[in-house]
Amino acid sequence: MTNLPPSSAVLDDRVTSAQLSDSLDALGERGHVMSAAIRPLRPGARIVGRARTIRFEPIAEPAEVVYQNPDPYRPFIEFMDGVQQGDMIVVGTGGDQRSAYWGELFSAAAIGRGAIGVICDSYTRDRPKVEALGFPVFSAGTRPLDYRARMRIESTQQPITCADVQVSPGDLVLADDDGIVVVPEAVREQTVRRANERATTESTVLDELLGGRTLGEVWNAYGVL
């Protein structure tokens, strides 16, 4: 698959997932917000990056056969070695709950390669160590089980589904405490422009509400709440 060239649209640092979601809604683009089950391991993170995708599926072979493979992590190693500055790693598992898919050493490798964070629709592990590294992780929770002999990598850098949302390589992804929003490349320019404008307008509206204007007045003036 050939990735589209990155868009020139730059998201304002003030833009939240809520503002980005509203901007997609205004364009008639729905279904781009991930399940609320995916949460940050440590609250307070806001990360924005381009999606780098990987998809897992259950293995068909017996575990004892898989354990004979002396190099079981090679596909994931190759995927991680290709990470570039600004990548947001998005892991799709179909919501599988049999194992964890991310941990301390992968986080260290991601930091070294310049990744922004990771989003996984299942479990991760090594929580205290990952938190100590300061690497942002969004997942369904934690579990100590290794994916080896349970799951295998089905594809990398292909469109996947993660937490009910289709994600393609290069899509814009914003994750914060409210949730995770994916912006398809086809509507990125329009969405980012609207979101940036909304962030500016909401800042003005906030000041005016704090200054005593009524909700009705600011709604009539700006059409934003």
C-alpha positions in Angstrom: 0.0 0.0 0.0 1.3 3.5 -0.9 0.6 6.1 1.7 -0.8 9.4 0.7 1.5 12.4 1.1 1.1 14.0 4.5 -1.3 16.9 4.6 -0.1 20.4 5.2 -2.9 21.0 7.7 -1.5 21.5 11.2 -3.8 21.1 14.3 -3.7 23.9 16.8 -2.3 22.8 20.2 -5.5 23.9 21.9 -7.8 21.6 19.9 -9.4 18.8 22.0 -10.9 15.5 20.9 -14.4 17.1 21.5 -13.6 20.0 19.2 -12.2 17.6 16.6 -15.2 15.4 16.8 -17.6 18.3 16.5 -15.7 19.4 13.4 -16.1 16.0 11.8 -19.8 16.1 12.6 -20.2 19.4 10.9 -18.8 17.8 7.7 -21.2 14.9 8.0 -18.4 12.6 9.0 -19.5 10.3 11.8 -18.1 7.0 13.1 -14.6 8.3 13.7 -14.5 8.3 17.5 -13.2 5.2 19.2 -14.9 3.2 21.9 -15.0 4.8 25.3 -13.5 1.5 26.7 -10.1 2.7 25.4 -8.6 4.9 28.1 -5.2 6.5 28.9 -3.1 4.5 31.3 -2.1 7.9 32.9 -4.7 10.7 32.7 -3.6 14.0 31.4 -2.1 13.0 28.1 -2.9 14.7 24.8 -1.2 13.2 21.8 -1.5 13.9 18.1 0.1 12.0 15.3 -0.2 10.1 12.1 -1.4 6.5 12.3 1.0 3.6 11.9 -1.1 0.5 11.9 -0.7 -3.1 12.9 -3.3 -5.9 13.1 -3.3 -9.1 15.1 -5.3 -12.3 14.7 -5.5 -15.6 16.6 -3.0 -18.2 15.7 -4.2 -21.5 14.1 -1.3 -23.7 15.2 -1.0 -25.4 18.6 1.0 -23.4 21.2 3.7 -26.1 21.4 4.3 -25.7 17.7 4.5 -21.9 17.9 7.0 -22.1 20.8 9.4 -24.0 18.5 9.9 -20.7 16.5 13.2 -19.3 17.7 12.4 -15.8 16.4 8.7 -15.2 17.3 8.8 -11.4 17.5 10.5 -10.7 14.2 7.4 -9.2 12.4 6.8 -6.8 15.3 10.5 -6.0 15.5 10.5 -5.1 11.8 7.3 -3.0 12.3 8.8 -1.1 15.2 12.1 -0.5 13.4 10.2 1.3 10.7 8.6 3.8 13.1 9.3 7.4 12.2 9.1 10.7 14.1 5.5 11.7 14.7 4.0 8.2 14.3 1.0 7.2 16.4 1.1 3.4 16.7 -2.4 2.0 16.4 -2.9 -1.7 17.3 -6.0 -3.5 16.2 -6.9 -6.9 17.7 -10.6 -7.1 17.2 -10.8 -6.4 20.9 -9.2 -9.7 21.7 -8.8 -10.3 25.5 -6.4 -13.2 25.6 -3.2 -11.3 25.9 -1.4 -7.9 26.1 0.1 -6.4 23.0 2.5 -3.7 24.3 4.9 -3.2 27.2 8.0 -1.5 28.5 10.5 -2.5 25.9 8.3 -1.7 23.0 7.6 1.7 24.6 11.4 2.3 24.9 11.8 1.5 21.3 9.0 3.8 20.3 10.5 6.6 22.3 13.8 6.1 20.6 12.2 6.1 17.2 10.2 9.3 17.9 6.7 7.8 18.2 4.0 10.0 19.8 2.1 7.2 21.6 0.3 3.9 21.2 -3.4 3.1 21.0 -4.5 -0.5 21.5 -8.0 -1.9 21.4 -7.0 -4.6 23.9 -4.6 -4.9 26.8 -1.1 -3.7 27.5 1.3 -4.6 30.3 4.3 -3.3 32.4 2.1 -0.4 33.5 4.4 1.0 36.2 7.5 0.8 33.9 5.7 2.3 30.9 4.4 5.1 33.1 8.0 5.7 34.4 9.1 6.1 30.8 6.4 8.7 30.3 5.2 7.1 27.0 1.5 7.7 26.4 -0.5 4.5 26.1 -4.2 4.2 25.5 -5.7 0.8 25.9 -8.6 -1.3 27.4 -6.5 -2.0 30.5 -3.7 -4.2 31.5 -3.0 -7.9 31.6 0.4 -9.7 32.1 -0.1 -12.3 29.3 2.3 -12.3 26.3 0.7 -12.5 22.8 3.3 -15.1 21.8 1.6 -18.5 21.0 -1.8 -16.8 21.2 -1.9 -14.2 18.5 0.1 -13.3 15.4 0.5 -10.3 13.2 -1.9 -10.4 10.3 -0.9 -7.1 8.6 1.1 -3.9 9.0 0.6 -0.5 7.4 -2.8 -1.5 6.1 -6.3 -0.2 6.9 -7.5 -1.8 10.2 -10.4 -1.5 12.6 -9.4 -0.4 16.1 -12.1 0.1 18.8 -14.9 0.3 16.2 -13.2 2.8 14.0 -11.5 2.2 10.6 -7.9 3.6 10.7 -5.7 3.9 7.6 -1.9 4.5 7.7 -1.3 8.3 7.7 -4.7 9.2 9.2 -4.6 12.0 11.8 -5.2 10.7 15.3 -5.8 12.8 18.4 -6.2 11.2 21.9 -6.9 12.9 25.2 -8.8 12.2 28.4 -12.1 12.5 26.6 -11.3 9.9 24.0 -9.7 9.2 20.6 -10.7 10.7 17.3 -9.4 9.6 13.8 -9.5 12.0 10.9 -9.4 10.3 7.5 -6.8 11.9 5.1 -9.6 12.7 2.6 -11.2 15.2 5.0 -8.1 16.3 6.9 -7.7 19.8 5.5 -11.4 20.7 6.1 -11.5 19.1 9.5 -8.4 20.7 10.9 -9.4 24.1 9.6 -12.8 23.8 11.3 -11.2 22.5 14.5 -8.7 25.3 14.7 -11.4 27.9 14.2 -13.6 26.3 16.8 -10.7 26.3 19.4 -10.3 30.0 18.8 -14.0 30.8 19.0 -14.5 28.6 22.1 -11.7 30.5 23.8 -13.6 33.8 23.1 -16.9 32.3 24.2 -15.4 31.1 27.5 -14.0 34.5 28.3 -17.4 36.1 27.6 -19.3 33.6 29.7 -17.0 34.2 32.6 -17.5 37.9 32.1 -21.2 37.6 32.5 -22.8 37.1 29.1 -25.6 34.6 28.9 -25.5 31.3 27.1 -28.2 32.7 24.8 -26.2 35.7 23.9 -23.0 33.8 23.1 -25.0 31.2 21.1 -26.6 33.9 19.0 -23.2 35.6 18.5 -21.0 32.6 17.8 -23.2 29.5 17.3 -20.9 27.5 19.5 -21.5 25.8 22.9 
